[in-house]
Amino acid sequence: MKISLGRLAILISILSEKERERMMETGKQEGYRICTGKVGTMNAEKVISAVMTAAKRENLWDAESFREEHALYDATVEALSGICRGQLVLSEVQRTVGLFFTVVRGQMHHTKGDWIAVCLYGTIGAPIKGFEHETIGLGINHI
């Protein structure tokens, strides 16, 4: 049975580095296109920029297509809303985040066309070492 788009994004984000490599290989064998990266900031726009840049570098979206760019942007903002508990303001997060992110593109279930999933996993908290906690957010959008 094929692993779902969102589940794959979450698993790649939370697994250890060795397990992550195996899961990425499994996803690629199932036809998904995948990229990962890290970002640390207090600025939500920098999180969005890091995800968009990594996905563009790996050719997960066509820079000439507004639809593809917008789908990735919306999925990233949705994932950010999850880690910020719905209190997202697109400038200052008001907390420090250290995030690992995964972007997965491919077909979902029996639908036509591609979907894109963005998972953000890491820590969020006051900008003081030791005051952070784990957080995770997932956004999925149709291209």
ABEGO torsion letter per residue (X at the ends): XBBBAAAAAAAAAABBAAAAAAAAAAAAAAGBBBBBBBBBBABAAAAAAAAAAAAAAAGABBAABAAAAAAAAAAAAAAAAAAAGGABBBBBAGBBBBBBBBBBBEBBEABBEBBBBBBBBEBBEBABBGABBBBBBBBBBBX
